[in-house]
Amino acid sequence: MTFQAVAPVDELTDDAALAVEVESAGGDEVPVAIIQIDNELFAVHDECSHGKVRLSEGDVDARKCVIECWLHGSAFDLRTGAAKTLPATQPIATYPCKIDEGQVWVDVDEPTNA
């Protein structure tokens, strides 16, 4: 795994998404939304599989553990990336993430739901 530091942990706000760009091993910039709910951390691809807009601009529902696309209302499970509501039918990538030494770390090269 190739974890990269993407943001200081103090930039996270409970139940809100933080948008970051993470460089893949191939040199591409990958949009990632980082979400913290209580003490659990999630990293998901920051693009709706239906509308091609940033999920980080939508709402996080901590109770259901989903992020909702602001454009058409599709919701995605933060744990699995599964599309939970229409119009989206395709999942989004979820990435390994952790907090270490005050930083949020993400690995975009090995999605957990590949």
N, C-alpha and C positions, 0 to 999 in steps of 0.2 A: 504494500500500500504506500501511496505517496501523499501523505497529509501535507497540507499547506496552511499556514496561518493566514486567516482572512479578515479578522477584525478583533479588536479588544473586546473582552467579554462584557465590559461595562457599556458597550453600545447596544446591547440587547435589551429589549423591553418585553416584559411578559405579555404573551398573547398578541404580539405584533411581529411582522416579518421585517427582516433586515436584508436589503438587496446588496449582493456582492458579485464581483466577477472573479472567477478562479481560472487560472491558466492550466489547461490539460497538458498531458505529456506530449501531445502532438502540437502544442503551441496555440491551440484555439482558446479563446476566452469563453468560458461557460458561465451563463447567468445562474446564480444560486440564491435561493431565499432561505435564510436562517431563521428558525422560529424556536423560541423557548417557552415551554408551558410548564409552570411550576419548576421542577428541577430536571425536566427532560428536554433534550436538545434534538432538533430535527433540521435536516438540510435537504431541500428538494430543488429540482430543476425549476427555475423561475420563469417558466413560460407555459401558458395554458396549452394543452394538447389540442384544443378545439379552436380557440380564437387567436392564438399566437400573440397574446399580450402578457405583460408581467403580472404574475400571481402576487408578488410582494405588494402590489398596489391594492389588492383586495383585502377581505376581512379574514381573520383567524377566529375560528370557533373552538375555543379550548375545551369546552364540554364534549364536543364531538370529535376533537382532534383532527380538524380539517382546515384547509385554506380554500377560500372561495374566490373564483375569478370575478372581477368587478364588471366585466363586459357582458357576459351572458349568464352568470350565476352558477357555473359548474363548480362542484366541490370535489376536492381531492384529499384522500386519506394521507396524513402526514407520515404515518408509519410505513405504509405499503406503496403509496403513490397511486393507488387505484382511483379511477373516476367514480365518484359516489352518486353524482346527479348528472342528468342530461343538461345541455346538449353534448358534453364531452363523453366519449366512450373509450378513449385510449388513456392509459396511465401516464404519469410523469415519473421521471427518474428520481430515486431517493439515494442519498449519498451518505457514506460513513462520516460521522463528525464527532468531535470531542472538545472538551475544554482542558487546556493544559497551560500552566504558567500565565494565567490571565488572558489567554488568547483562545479564540475559536479556531479550530482546525477542521478542514474538510478535504476529502479525497474524491475528486470528480472522475478519476480514471477507472474506478471499480464500483459502479452503482450497486446498491444492496438488493435491488429488485431487477437486475439485468436478466 
